[in-house]
Amino acid sequence: MDPIEGVLFDLDGVFYIGDEVVKGAANTLAWCRQRQIPFRFITNTSTKTTGAVASKLQALGLQVSVADIFSAVNATVDFLTQQGAPSVHLLIRDSVKIEFEQFEQETSNPDYVVVGDIGAAWDYALLNRVFRELMAGSKLIAMHKNKYFQTERGLQMDIGAFVAGLEYISGKKAIVIGKPSASFFQLATDALGLRPEQVVIIGDDIENDVGGAQVNGLRGVLVRTGKYREELADASSVQPDGIIDSIAELPEWLEARLEWN
C-alpha cells in the first residue's frame, strides 16, 4: 500500500459545526503546514461561493485561502462551461447565482436543471415544473445528493431526497457533481499533484466521504463529529481506514502513515 502523501479535508462537521470551530482544527492545519503536507478542502456546500466559504473559515480563525477550496458550486460551473453555452434552470440560493451569470436562465426548455440547497423554497408547484422540464428533455444536475447534514439543532434533511424523487418520477439519473462523484475526487487529487492511492480524505459522512473515497481509490478516515452517528456507522457496509474522535487527532493518526517517516 502506498504511503499517504496528501490530505483532503471535508469542512462542515469536521472543521466547524454551524458557527463553531471544532477544537484542535487550527492546530491540525498548522501541523500539516509545518510538515509540508499538501492538502485541500472539499465541500458539497451549495449555498456559498468559494470566496464566502474561505471568508467563513478565516472568521473562525483558520488560515485558509480560496485556492485551498474545491466546492460543488465551482465544480458545477466548470461542468456547464465544458458543455458550451447551455441554458439552465437554477434551483439554488441567490447567494451563489452570481457564479452562473454566464449561462442563459429561466428559458421554457432549459438544457439543464441545476439542483442545490434552496431550503424551504421547495413546493409542489416547483417540483411539478421541474418534472415537466425533465420530461421535455432537460437534463438533471445535482450539486450533490447528500441525505442529511448537521446543524446546531441536530441532523436536517438535505437535497438528496428531492433529487431522488425527481429521478424516480422522470426516469432520469441525475449528473451528480460533488462528493462522492469520481470526477470531483479526481479534480481534487490532481490539484495535489498526487495519485488517489496517495491521498486520504477526512470526513464525517461514512458514505459520501469515506465510502466515496475508497470506491475512487483513496483512503477514508471517519471523524466522530458533525453528522457522525455510531448507529449509522455500525449499519454501514463501509469500513473506514481509520476512525478518530475529531480532527485534532489527525496528526497522531498520520504520523505512522506518512512517506516522510
Protein Blocks (a to p, Z undefined) as FASTA:
>chain_A
ZZdfbdcddfehplpghjaccehklmmmmmmmmnopacddddfbfkbcfklmmmmmmmno
pacdfklpccfklmmmmmmmmnopacddddddfklmmmmmmpcehifbdfbdcdddehjm
pcfklmmmmmmmmmnopacddfblcfbdcdfkbpcddfklmmmmmmmmnopacddfbdcb
fklmmmmmmmnopafklpccddfbfklmmmmmmmnopacdddfehjbcfklmmmpmbdcf
bdcfblklmmmmmmmmcfkZZ
